[in-house]
Amino acid sequence: MAIELKANNREDFKRSSLTKLRHEGNIPAVVYGYKVENTPVYVDSIEFIKTIRESGRNGIISLDINGKKQNVILNDYQEDYLKDQIIHIDFLAVNMAAEIDADVRIELTGESRGVKDGGVLQQSLHEVSVTAKPNDIPDSIKVDISTLEVGDTITIGDVKKSYSVEINSEDETTIASVLAPRQEEEISSGEEQEAGQPENEEGRETKASNESESKE
């Protein structure tokens, strides 16, 4: 069941109006997609965060725009990292019976055996595109790495069979690997060393003496 989020139409597009909306605790947004013309709206920032936490990144939201409801997903958003706040949202209206493409984060689970033995875990892929009906899109692709030994790699092909959605990446695409630890040899005997002397020191002294005498 879709989670409801209230939205209001936005008619004033001046920068000052957008700033005022944000200062009042709202987020400017736009709705577009299935049977919807581009519609500027705004939503309450606190309610939006609550909705996403409950529905998940790719969950279905019943967006109530002044009493008219439309099934949407969060397609994109812009964030001001300095202020730690979302400043704009793109909602995509969806046909619940048709497949769409969506980006899904990859979540590694478990603790690798290789890591326990001193190996280094390297995650090469953090997000992947999938194709599915809106209600079938997972919030994340979970990848169990607990059996990975040092030198092992897990790929898209290894996890495809665990999901009914179509994952739009080649089977050979690496998700994560466990690398051997770098070994750095540190030589520190702790013993005080005597100052070294150059080889053929005696010969050098003789040569230097001869050169000195010849100059005189």
LINKA-V27342 format. One record per pair of residues at least 12 apart in sequence whose C-alpha atoms are under 10 Angstrom apart, sorted by sequence separation. I is the first residue (numbers start at 1). J is the second residue. D is the distance in Angstrom with one decimal. If there is no record, write none. Layout:
i:I j:J d:D
i:I j:J d:D
This chain:
i:28 j:40 d:7.6
i:29 j:41 d:5.1
i:30 j:42 d:7.7
i:60 j:72 d:5.9
i:61 j:73 d:5.9
i:76 j:88 d:8.6
i:77 j:89 d:4.3
i:78 j:90 d:8.7
i:128 j:140 d:9.3
i:143 j:155 d:9.6
i:156 j:168 d:9.4
i:157 j:169 d:8.9
i:159 j:171 d:9.1
i:28 j:41 d:6.1
i:29 j:42 d:5.2
i:59 j:72 d:8.6
i:60 j:73 d:5.3
i:61 j:74 d:8.1
i:76 j:89 d:6.1
i:77 j:90 d:5.9
i:127 j:140 d:8.7
i:128 j:141 d:8.4
i:143 j:156 d:9.6
i:156 j:169 d:7.0
i:157 j:170 d:7.5
i:158 j:171 d:7.6
i:27 j:41 d:8.6
i:28 j:42 d:4.3
i:29 j:43 d:7.3
i:58 j:72 d:9.6
i:59 j:73 d:6.2
i:60 j:74 d:8.2
i:75 j:89 d:7.9
i:76 j:90 d:5.0
i:77 j:91 d:8.7
i:127 j:141 d:8.6
i:155 j:169 d:9.9
i:156 j:170 d:6.8
i:157 j:171 d:4.0
i:158 j:172 d:9.0
i:13 j:28 d:9.8
i:27 j:42 d:5.4
i:28 j:43 d:6.8
i:58 j:73 d:6.1
i:59 j:74 d:7.8
i:74 j:89 d:7.5
i:75 j:90 d:5.5
i:76 j:91 d:7.2
i:108 j:123 d:8.6
i:126 j:141 d:9.7
i:143 j:158 d:9.1
i:144 j:159 d:8.9
i:155 j:170 d:8.9
i:156 j:171 d:4.9
i:157 j:172 d:6.4
i:158 j:173 d:9.9
i:26 j:42 d:6.4
i:27 j:43 d:5.4
i:28 j:44 d:9.1
i:57 j:73 d:8.2
i:58 j:74 d:6.5
i:74 j:90 d:6.4
i:75 j:91 d:5.4
i:76 j:92 d:8.6
i:107 j:123 d:10.0
i:143 j:159 d:6.9
i:155 j:171 d:6.5
i:156 j:172 d:6.4
i:157 j:173 d:7.7
i:158 j:174 d:9.7
i:159 j:175 d:9.6
i:26 j:43 d:5.5
i:27 j:44 d:6.3
i:28 j:45 d:9.4
i:56 j:73 d:9.8
i:57 j:74 d:6.9
i:58 j:75 d:8.2
i:73 j:90 d:8.7
i:74 j:91 d:5.0
i:75 j:92 d:5.6
i:106 j:123 d:9.6
i:142 j:159 d:8.6
i:155 j:172 d:5.8
i:156 j:173 d:5.6
i:157 j:174 d:9.0
i:158 j:175 d:9.5
i:10 j:28 d:7.9
i:25 j:43 d:8.8
i:26 j:44 d:4.4
i:27 j:45 d:5.7
i:55 j:73 d:9.7
i:56 j:74 d:9.5
i:57 j:75 d:9.0
i:72 j:90 d:9.7
i:73 j:91 d:5.7
i:74 j:92 d:6.4
i:75 j:93 d:9.2
i:107 j:125 d:9.9
i:108 j:126 d:9.2
i:141 j:159 d:8.6
i:154 j:172 d:9.1
i:155 j:173 d:5.4
i:156 j:174 d:6.5
i:157 j:175 d:9.8
i:7 j:26 d:9.8
i:9 j:28 d:9.7
i:10 j:29 d:8.6
i:25 j:44 d:6.2
i:26 j:45 d:5.0
i:27 j:46 d:9.5
i:57 j:76 d:10.0
i:72 j:91 d:5.9
i:73 j:92 d:5.4
i:74 j:93 d:9.1
i:106 j:125 d:7.3
i:107 j:126 d:7.6
i:141 j:160 d:9.6
i:143 j:162 d:9.5
i:154 j:173 d:8.7
i:155 j:174 d:4.4
i:156 j:175 d:6.6
i:7 j:27 d:9.8
i:8 j:28 d:9.6
i:9 j:29 d:9.4
i:10 j:30 d:9.0
i:22 j:42 d:9.5
i:24 j:44 d:8.8
i:25 j:45 d:5.8
i:26 j:46 d:8.2
i:43 j:63 d:9.5
i:71 j:91 d:9.4
i:72 j:92 d:5.2
i:73 j:93 d:6.7
i:105 j:125 d:9.0
i:106 j:126 d:5.1
i:107 j:127 d:8.8
i:142 j:162 d:9.3
i:154 j:174 d:6.1
i:155 j:175 d:5.1
i:156 j:176 d:9.7
i:7 j:28 d:9.7
i:8 j:29 d:9.7
i:9 j:30 d:9.4
i:21 j:42 d:8.1
i:22 j:43 d:10.0
i:24 j:45 d:9.4
i:25 j:46 d:7.6
i:26 j:47 d:9.4
i:27 j:48 d:8.6
i:43 j:64 d:10.0
i:52 j:73 d:9.8
i:71 j:92 d:8.4
i:72 j:93 d:4.2
i:73 j:94 d:7.3
i:105 j:126 d:5.9
i:106 j:127 d:5.3
i:141 j:162 d:9.4
i:142 j:163 d:9.7
i:153 j:174 d:6.9
i:154 j:175 d:5.8
i:155 j:176 d:7.2
i:7 j:29 d:9.0
i:21 j:43 d:9.5
i:22 j:44 d:9.2
i:26 j:48 d:9.2
i:43 j:65 d:9.5
i:52 j:74 d:8.5
i:70 j:92 d:9.7
i:71 j:93 d:5.8
i:72 j:94 d:5.6
i:104 j:126 d:8.7
i:105 j:127 d:4.2
i:106 j:128 d:7.0
i:141 j:163 d:8.3
i:153 j:175 d:7.6
i:154 j:176 d:5.5
i:155 j:177 d:8.9
i:21 j:44 d:9.4
i:22 j:45 d:8.6
i:42 j:65 d:9.2
i:70 j:93 d:6.7
i:71 j:94 d:6.1
i:72 j:95 d:8.8
i:104 j:127 d:5.5
i:105 j:128 d:6.3
i:153 j:176 d:5.9
i:154 j:177 d:6.4
i:18 j:42 d:9.6
i:41 j:65 d:7.8
i:70 j:94 d:8.3
i:71 j:95 d:7.8
i:72 j:96 d:9.4
i:103 j:127 d:6.5
i:104 j:128 d:5.4
i:105 j:129 d:8.7
i:121 j:145 d:9.5
i:152 j:176 d:8.7
i:153 j:177 d:4.3
i:154 j:178 d:9.2
i:41 j:66 d:9.9
i:70 j:95 d:9.8
i:71 j:96 d:8.0
i:103 j:128 d:5.5
i:104 j:129 d:6.1
i:138 j:163 d:9.1
i:152 j:177 d:5.8
i:153 j:178 d:6.7
i:39 j:65 d:9.7
i:102 j:128 d:8.3
i:103 j:129 d:4.4
i:104 j:130 d:7.0
i:138 j:164 d:9.9
i:141 j:167 d:9.7
i:151 j:177 d:7.0
i:152 j:178 d:5.8
i:153 j:179 d:9.0
i:13 j:40 d:8.9
i:75 j:102 d:8.0
i:102 j:129 d:5.5
i:103 j:130 d:6.3
i:121 j:148 d:9.5
i:137 j:164 d:9.5
i:138 j:165 d:8.4
i:150 j:177 d:8.1
i:151 j:178 d:5.5
i:152 j:179 d:7.8
i:11 j:39 d:9.6
i:12 j:40 d:9.4
i:63 j:91 d:8.9
i:74 j:102 d:9.8
i:75 j:103 d:9.0
i:101 j:129 d:6.5
i:102 j:130 d:5.5
i:103 j:131 d:9.0
i:128 j:156 d:9.4
i:136 j:164 d:8.5
i:137 j:165 d:7.2
i:148 j:176 d:9.3
i:149 j:177 d:8.9
i:150 j:178 d:5.1
i:151 j:179 d:5.5
i:152 j:180 d:9.9
i:10 j:39 d:8.1
i:11 j:40 d:7.3
i:73 j:102 d:9.6
i:101 j:130 d:5.6
i:102 j:131 d:6.5
i:119 j:148 d:10.0
i:121 j:150 d:8.9
i:136 j:165 d:7.3
i:137 j:166 d:9.7
i:148 j:177 d:7.8
i:149 j:178 d:6.6
i:150 j:179 d:5.7
i:151 j:180 d:6.6
i:9 j:39 d:7.5
i:10 j:40 d:5.2
i:11 j:41 d:8.2
i:61 j:91 d:9.2
i:63 j:93 d:9.1
i:100 j:130 d:8.2
i:101 j:131 d:4.5
i:102 j:132 d:8.1
i:115 j:145 d:10.0
i:116 j:146 d:9.9
i:119 j:149 d:8.1
i:120 j:150 d:8.0
i:121 j:151 d:10.0
i:123 j:153 d:9.9
i:125 j:155 d:9.5
i:148 j:178 d:6.9
i:149 j:179 d:8.9
i:150 j:180 d:5.8
i:9 j:40 d:6.1
i:10 j:41 d:4.6
i:61 j:92 d:9.9
i:62 j:93 d:9.6
i:99 j:130 d:9.8
i:100 j:131 d:5.5
i:101 j:132 d:6.7
i:102 j:133 d:9.8
i:114 j:145 d:9.6
i:115 j:146 d:9.2
i:119 j:150 d:5.7
i:120 j:151 d:9.6
i:122 j:153 d:9.5
i:123 j:154 d:9.7
i:124 j:155 d:9.9
i:125 j:156 d:9.6
i:145 j:176 d:8.2
i:149 j:180 d:9.6
i:150 j:181 d:8.9
i:8 j:40 d:8.6
i:9 j:41 d:4.3
i:10 j:42 d:6.4
i:31 j:63 d:9.3
i:61 j:93 d:9.4
i:99 j:131 d:6.2
i:100 j:132 d:5.7
i:101 j:133 d:8.7
i:102 j:134 d:8.8
i:107 j:139 d:9.8
i:108 j:140 d:9.8
i:112 j:144 d:8.7
i:113 j:145 d:8.4
i:114 j:146 d:8.6
i:117 j:149 d:8.4
i:118 j:150 d:8.3
i:119 j:151 d:8.5
i:121 j:153 d:9.9
i:132 j:164 d:8.6
i:133 j:165 d:8.6
i:143 j:175 d:8.6
i:145 j:177 d:9.0
i:7 j:40 d:9.8
i:8 j:41 d:5.3
i:9 j:42 d:6.6
i:10 j:43 d:10.0
i:60 j:93 d:9.6
i:99 j:132 d:4.7
i:100 j:133 d:6.1
i:101 j:134 d:8.9
i:104 j:137 d:8.1
i:105 j:138 d:9.2
i:106 j:139 d:9.2
i:107 j:140 d:6.3
i:108 j:141 d:8.4
i:109 j:142 d:6.6
i:110 j:143 d:8.5
i:111 j:144 d:8.3
i:112 j:145 d:5.4
i:113 j:146 d:6.0
i:114 j:147 d:8.1
i:115 j:148 d:8.3
i:116 j:149 d:9.1
i:117 j:150 d:7.8
i:131 j:164 d:9.9
i:132 j:165 d:5.5
i:143 j:176 d:9.2
i:145 j:178 d:9.4
i:7 j:41 d:6.2
i:8 j:42 d:5.5
i:9 j:43 d:9.3
i:31 j:65 d:9.9
i:36 j:70 d:8.9
i:60 j:94 d:8.9
i:98 j:132 d:7.9
i:99 j:133 d:4.1
i:100 j:134 d:6.8
i:103 j:137 d:9.2
i:104 j:138 d:7.2
i:105 j:139 d:7.4
i:106 j:140 d:5.7
i:107 j:141 d:5.9
i:108 j:142 d:5.9
i:109 j:143 d:5.8
i:110 j:144 d:5.8
i:111 j:145 d:6.4
i:112 j:146 d:4.1
i:113 j:147 d:6.0
i:114 j:148 d:6.0
i:115 j:149 d:7.5
i:116 j:150 d:9.5
i:131 j:165 d:6.1
i:132 j:166 d:6.6
i:6 j:41 d:10.0
i:7 j:42 d:5.6
i:8 j:43 d:6.7
i:35 j:70 d:9.7
i:97 j:132 d:9.8
i:98 j:133 d:5.6
i:99 j:134 d:6.7
i:102 j:137 d:7.6
i:103 j:138 d:9.8
i:104 j:139 d:6.4
i:105 j:140 d:5.0
i:106 j:141 d:4.8
i:107 j:142 d:4.8
i:108 j:143 d:4.8
i:109 j:144 d:4.8
i:110 j:145 d:5.7
i:111 j:146 d:4.8
i:112 j:147 d:5.9
i:113 j:148 d:5.8
i:114 j:149 d:4.0
i:115 j:150 d:7.3
i:130 j:165 d:6.5
i:131 j:166 d:5.1
i:132 j:167 d:9.1
i:6 j:42 d:8.8
i:7 j:43 d:4.8
i:8 j:44 d:9.4
i:34 j:70 d:9.5
i:60 j:96 d:9.3
i:97 j:133 d:6.4
i:98 j:134 d:7.6
i:99 j:135 d:9.5
i:101 j:137 d:9.0
i:102 j:138 d:9.6
i:103 j:139 d:9.4
i:104 j:140 d:5.4
i:105 j:141 d:6.3
i:106 j:142 d:6.1
i:107 j:143 d:6.1
i:108 j:144 d:6.0
i:109 j:145 d:6.1
i:110 j:146 d:4.8
i:111 j:147 d:8.2
i:112 j:148 d:5.2
i:113 j:149 d:5.4
i:114 j:150 d:4.5
i:130 j:166 d:5.4
i:131 j:167 d:6.6
i:6 j:43 d:6.5
i:7 j:44 d:7.6
i:34 j:71 d:9.3
i:49 j:86 d:9.5
i:96 j:133 d:6.4
i:97 j:134 d:7.9
i:99 j:136 d:9.2
i:100 j:137 d:9.0
i:103 j:140 d:9.2
i:104 j:141 d:6.8
i:105 j:142 d:8.7
i:106 j:143 d:7.1
i:107 j:144 d:8.6
i:108 j:145 d:6.6
i:109 j:146 d:7.4
i:110 j:147 d:8.7
i:111 j:148 d:8.6
i:112 j:149 d:6.8
i:113 j:150 d:7.8
i:114 j:151 d:8.0
i:129 j:166 d:8.6
i:130 j:167 d:4.5
i:131 j:168 d:7.2
i:5 j:43 d:7.8
i:6 j:44 d:7.9
i:34 j:72 d:9.1
i:48 j:86 d:10.0
i:95 j:133 d:8.4
i:96 j:134 d:5.8
i:97 j:135 d:9.1
i:99 j:137 d:9.5
i:108 j:146 d:9.3
i:110 j:148 d:9.9
i:112 j:150 d:8.8
i:114 j:152 d:8.3
i:129 j:167 d:6.2
i:130 j:168 d:5.5
i:5 j:44 d:8.8
i:31 j:70 d:9.4
i:33 j:72 d:8.7
i:94 j:133 d:9.2
i:95 j:134 d:7.8
i:96 j:135 d:7.1
i:128 j:167 d:7.2
i:129 j:168 d:5.4
i:130 j:169 d:8.5
i:32 j:72 d:8.9
i:45 j:85 d:8.9
i:94 j:134 d:7.3
i:96 j:136 d:9.8
i:112 j:152 d:10.0
i:128 j:168 d:7.2
i:129 j:169 d:7.4
i:6 j:47 d:8.4
i:7 j:48 d:9.8
i:31 j:72 d:8.1
i:45 j:86 d:8.0
i:48 j:89 d:10.0
i:128 j:169 d:7.3
i:5 j:47 d:7.2
i:6 j:48 d:8.9
i:31 j:73 d:9.7
i:45 j:87 d:9.3
i:4 j:47 d:9.8
i:5 j:48 d:7.1
i:31 j:74 d:9.7
i:32 j:75 d:9.9
i:4 j:48 d:9.9
i:31 j:75 d:9.6
i:58 j:102 d:7.7
i:5 j:50 d:9.5
i:43 j:88 d:9.9
i:58 j:103 d:8.3
i:5 j:51 d:7.0
i:42 j:88 d:8.8
i:43 j:89 d:9.2
i:57 j:103 d:9.4
i:58 j:104 d:7.7
i:4 j:51 d:7.8
i:5 j:52 d:9.9
i:42 j:89 d:8.7
i:57 j:104 d:8.2
i:58 j:105 d:10.0
i:128 j:175 d:9.8
i:3 j:51 d:6.9
i:29 j:77 d:8.7
i:41 j:89 d:9.4
i:57 j:105 d:9.0
i:125 j:173 d:8.4
i:127 j:175 d:9.4
i:3 j:52 d:9.1
i:29 j:78 d:10.0
i:41 j:90 d:9.9
i:124 j:173 d:8.9
i:125 j:174 d:6.9
i:126 j:175 d:7.6
i:40 j:90 d:9.6
i:41 j:91 d:9.8
i:124 j:174 d:6.4
i:125 j:175 d:4.8
i:126 j:176 d:9.3
i:3 j:54 d:8.0
i:4 j:55 d:9.9
i:123 j:174 d:8.4
i:124 j:175 d:5.2
i:125 j:176 d:7.1
i:3 j:55 d:6.8
i:39 j:91 d:9.7
i:123 j:175 d:5.9
i:124 j:176 d:5.5
i:2 j:55 d:7.9
i:38 j:91 d:9.9
i:122 j:175 d:8.6
i:123 j:176 d:4.3
i:124 j:177 d:7.8
i:1 j:55 d:9.6
i:38 j:92 d:9.9
i:122 j:176 d:5.5
i:123 j:177 d:6.6
i:6 j:61 d:9.9
i:8 j:63 d:9.8
i:121 j:176 d:7.1
i:122 j:177 d:5.3
i:123 j:178 d:8.8
i:3 j:59 d:8.4
i:4 j:60 d:9.0
i:5 j:61 d:6.8
i:6 j:62 d:8.4
i:7 j:63 d:6.6
i:8 j:64 d:8.1
i:9 j:65 d:6.9
i:36 j:92 d:9.1
i:37 j:93 d:9.7
i:121 j:177 d:5.9
i:122 j:178 d:6.1
i:2 j:59 d:7.7
i:3 j:60 d:6.9
i:4 j:61 d:5.8
i:5 j:62 d:6.2
i:6 j:63 d:5.9
i:7 j:64 d:5.7
i:8 j:65 d:5.5
i:9 j:66 d:7.3
i:36 j:93 d:6.9
i:120 j:177 d:8.2
i:121 j:178 d:4.5
i:122 j:179 d:7.2
i:1 j:59 d:9.7
i:2 j:60 d:5.2
i:3 j:61 d:5.0
i:4 j:62 d:4.5
i:5 j:63 d:5.0
i:6 j:64 d:4.7
i:7 j:65 d:4.8
i:8 j:66 d:5.8
i:27 j:85 d:9.3
i:28 j:86 d:9.3
i:29 j:87 d:8.6
i:30 j:88 d:8.2
i:31 j:89 d:8.7
i:32 j:90 d:7.9
i:33 j:91 d:8.4
i:34 j:92 d:7.7
i:35 j:93 d:7.7
i:36 j:94 d:9.4
i:119 j:177 d:9.6
i:120 j:178 d:5.4
i:121 j:179 d:6.3
i:1 j:60 d:7.9
i:2 j:61 d:5.1
i:3 j:62 d:5.6
i:4 j:63 d:5.9
i:5 j:64 d:6.0
i:6 j:65 d:6.2
i:7 j:66 d:6.7
i:8 j:67 d:9.2
i:27 j:86 d:7.0
i:28 j:87 d:6.8
i:29 j:88 d:5.4
i:30 j:89 d:6.5
i:31 j:90 d:6.2
i:32 j:91 d:6.6
i:33 j:92 d:5.4
i:34 j:93 d:5.2
i:35 j:94 d:8.5
i:119 j:178 d:5.9
i:120 j:179 d:5.0
i:121 j:180 d:9.1
i:1 j:61 d:8.9
i:2 j:62 d:5.5
i:3 j:63 d:8.3
i:4 j:64 d:6.8
i:5 j:65 d:8.7
i:6 j:66 d:7.6
i:7 j:67 d:9.0
i:26 j:86 d:9.5
i:27 j:87 d:5.8
i:28 j:88 d:5.2
i:29 j:89 d:4.5
i:30 j:90 d:5.2
i:31 j:91 d:4.8
i:32 j:92 d:5.4
i:33 j:93 d:4.7
i:34 j:94 d:5.3
i:35 j:95 d:8.7
i:118 j:178 d:9.6
i:119 j:179 d:5.5
i:120 j:180 d:6.3
i:121 j:181 d:9.7
i:1 j:62 d:9.0
i:2 j:63 d:9.1
i:6 j:67 d:8.4
i:7 j:68 d:9.6
i:26 j:87 d:8.7
i:27 j:88 d:5.9
i:28 j:89 d:6.6
i:29 j:90 d:5.8
i:30 j:91 d:6.1
i:31 j:92 d:5.9
i:32 j:93 d:5.8
i:33 j:94 d:6.5
i:34 j:95 d:6.1
i:73 j:134 d:8.1
i:118 j:179 d:9.2
i:119 j:180 d:4.9
i:120 j:181 d:6.0
i:6 j:68 d:9.7
i:7 j:69 d:9.6
i:26 j:88 d:9.6
i:27 j:89 d:7.2
i:28 j:90 d:9.1
i:29 j:91 d:7.3
i:30 j:92 d:8.6
i:31 j:93 d:6.7
i:32 j:94 d:9.0
i:33 j:95 d:8.9
i:34 j:96 d:9.8
i:72 j:134 d:9.0
i:118 j:180 d:7.6
i:119 j:181 d:5.1
i:120 j:182 d:9.0
i:6 j:69 d:8.9
i:22 j:85 d:9.6
i:71 j:134 d:9.6
i:104 j:167 d:9.6
i:114 j:177 d:9.6
i:115 j:178 d:7.0
i:117 j:180 d:9.4
i:118 j:181 d:6.3
i:119 j:182 d:8.9
i:5 j:69 d:9.2
i:22 j:86 d:9.3
i:103 j:167 d:9.8
i:114 j:178 d:6.4
i:115 j:179 d:8.6
i:117 j:181 d:9.4
i:118 j:182 d:9.8
i:4 j:69 d:8.6
i:22 j:87 d:7.4
i:101 j:166 d:9.4
i:102 j:167 d:9.9
i:103 j:168 d:9.8
i:112 j:177 d:9.8
i:113 j:178 d:9.2
i:114 j:179 d:8.2
i:115 j:180 d:9.1
i:4 j:70 d:9.5
i:21 j:87 d:10.0
i:22 j:88 d:9.6
i:99 j:165 d:9.9
i:101 j:167 d:9.6
i:102 j:168 d:9.9
i:112 j:178 d:8.0
i:114 j:180 d:8.4
i:115 j:181 d:9.3
i:4 j:71 d:9.1
i:101 j:168 d:8.9
i:108 j:175 d:9.3
i:114 j:181 d:10.0
i:3 j:71 d:9.4
i:19 j:87 d:9.5
i:108 j:176 d:8.6
i:2 j:71 d:7.6
i:18 j:87 d:9.3
i:106 j:175 d:8.5
i:2 j:72 d:9.1
i:18 j:88 d:9.8
i:2 j:73 d:10.0
i:60 j:134 d:7.0
i:59 j:134 d:7.8
i:60 j:135 d:6.9
i:58 j:134 d:8.1
i:59 j:135 d:7.4
i:58 j:135 d:8.8
i:59 j:136 d:9.3
i:60 j:137 d:9.5
i:58 j:136 d:9.5
i:59 j:137 d:7.7
i:58 j:137 d:6.6
i:59 j:138 d:8.2
i:57 j:137 d:9.8
i:58 j:138 d:7.0
i:59 j:139 d:7.2
i:57 j:138 d:8.9
i:58 j:139 d:5.6
i:56 j:138 d:8.8
i:57 j:139 d:5.9
i:58 j:140 d:8.8
i:56 j:139 d:5.8
i:57 j:140 d:8.5
i:55 j:139 d:8.7
i:56 j:140 d:9.0
i:2 j:135 d:9.2
i:1 j:135 d:9.1
